[in-house]
Amino acid sequence: MTTQTLSTSTPKLVGAQPTRRSTGLLVFVATGVAIAAGFVIEVLLVSTGVIVIACAVIDETTNRIPNRLTLMLAFAVAASWPGIAIEDHRTLSGIGVAGLAGVLLSGAPILFVIWLCRPRLVGGGDWKLLGAVGLACGVVNPLLASATTLVACVVQFGRFSLERKPSIAFGPAIAVGFVVALCLVPSLENYGGLTP
């Protein structure tokens, strides 16, 4: 008599692996081309947008934001620092301080504390994505991180009032906030330019 064993492995999303790899490859190739062509900030913002929208779609459908995507965004930002330093004649330490200011102004540390105290209120991926977006925005201008979070919170509160669900994915609101913040870039240029 033979015995059968039941598989206890978790199901994997079909086709998810090639999407992650192709997104990562796209981000790093685009960063390399941007450094060579002198369009580092523009490519950084587009790469950030691609990753944030991918996270929003995944979060809306699965209620999870993959750590791989948020780490990919953080690495893409770090990889862009030398190119930004050359393109904008800034120091690496100045870019790092601006990135840190973006993380702080994004509200990610506050979301992290909420997640530690009340994990049912906010997901772990939410504060990580918000921190990575804050880092990317902060490198350009820390005010972009504040604008992203402000719009994301307004969108999220609107979704709560309309949908009346106990739990709503925050990733889509972060994506909308990021896109709206990018639309504010011309206004920021009138108030001191893009570089801090």
N, C-alpha and C positions, 0 to 999 in steps of 0.2 A: 504494500500500500504506500502510495506517495503522499507527501504532505505538500500543500501549497502555502507559500508565504505571501502575505499581503504587503503591498508596497506602502510604506508610510511616508514616502517623499512628497513634498509639496508640488502641486502642479505648476508648470512653467508656462508663461505666456508664449504662444507660438509666434515666432517672428520678432520677438522683443530683442534678442541678442544682436542680430544684424543692424537693427535700428540704432542701438546704443553705440555700436562700433562705428557705423557710418557717421553718426552725429559727432562723435569724438574725433574721427579722422577729419571731418569737414572743419571743425573748430580749429584744430591744430594746423592744418594746411592753410586755412584762411589767415591765421595769425602769422605764419611764416611769410606768406605772400604780402600781407599788410606791412610787415616790417620792411620788406624789400621795396615796396611801392610807396611807402610813406603815408599810408592811410590806417594807422594802427588804431586810433580811437574809434573811427567809423566801423572798422571790422570788429573791434571788441564789442561795440554796442549791438551790432547785428548778430554776432555769435551769442551774446547774452540773450538777445531776444529769441533766437532759435531754441536755446536751452530752456528758457523760462516758459515758452509756449509748449514745448514738449512736456515739461513738468506739469503744467496746468492741465493738459489733456490727460496725462496719466493719473493725476490726482483726482480729477473729476470722475474718471471711470473706475479707479481702484481705491480711492481714499488713501493713497500712499504716494510719497514723492521719493523716487530712488536716490539713495546716497550717491550712487555713481554719477548721476547727472549734476548734483550740487558740487561734488568734488571736481568734476570736469570743468564746471564753470569757474571754480576757485583757481584751478590750475591754469585755465585759459587767461584769467586776469593776471596771474603771476607771470605767465609767459609773455604777456604784452608789456610789462614794465620796462624792460630795456628799450623796446621800440618807442614807447611813449617818452622815455627819458631823452632819446636821441631826437625824436620828432619835435617835442615841445621844449627842449633845452631845460629839462627839470632833473633834479637829483633823484636817485632811487629812494633815498630816505624821505624826501618830500612826497613822492608818490605813495610810499607806504603809509605816511601820516594821513594823507588824503583818503586812502583806502580805509584806514582804521576809523577816521571820522565818518565815512560813509556807513560803515557797519554800525557805529554807535547811533548815528542819526536815523538809520533805518528802523530802529526799535527792536532789532533782533535780540539784543541782550535781555530786554524786558520780556519778549516772547519766550526766551529760554527759561527765565525764572518762572514764568507762568507754567511752562511745560514741566519744570521740576516739581512745582507745588501741586498743580492740578493737571495731570497728563490727559485727562478726559476732555479738557477744554480746548487744547491745541495739540496738533500732531508734532512729532519730532522733526519731520521733514519740513514743516512750515517755517520754523525758526532758522533751519539750515539754509533753505532757499532764500529767505529774506536776508540773511547775513551775506550770502554769496552775491545776491543782487546789490545789496548795499556796498559791498566791496567793489564791484564793477562800476557802480554809479559814482562812488566816492573817488575813484581814480580820475574820473572825468571832472566831476564837481560834486562835493558832498550834498549840496542842495537837491540834486537829482534823487538821492536816496530818501530824503525827507518827503519829496513830492510823490515818489513811488508809494511809500507807506501810507501817506495821507489819502491818496486816491484808492489804494487797496482797502483801507479800512472803511471808507465811504461805500465802496462797492460791496464789501462783505456785509456791512450792516443793512444795506438795501436788500441783499439776497436773503438775509435772515428774516426781514420783515415781510418779504414777498413769499418765500417758500415755506416758512414756518416749520422747518425741520430742526431736530435737535443737534444735528451735525452737518455742516456744509464745508466742502473742500475750500481751503484758503488759497491754493495754488492759482486758480483762475483769477482771483481778485488781484494777486500779486502781478500776474501777467498783464492785466488791464492797467494796473497802476504804473508798471514799467513803460508800457506803450504811451500812456498819457504823459508821463514824465518826459519821455523823449520828445514829445510835441512841444514841451516847454523849453527845449534847448535854445531856440532863437530868443526867447524872453530872457534867459539867463545870460546870453551874450550881451544884452543891453545893460546888465547889472554886474559888470566886472569880468565878463568873459567866462570861458569854460574852465580855465585852469585856476585852481585856488591860489 
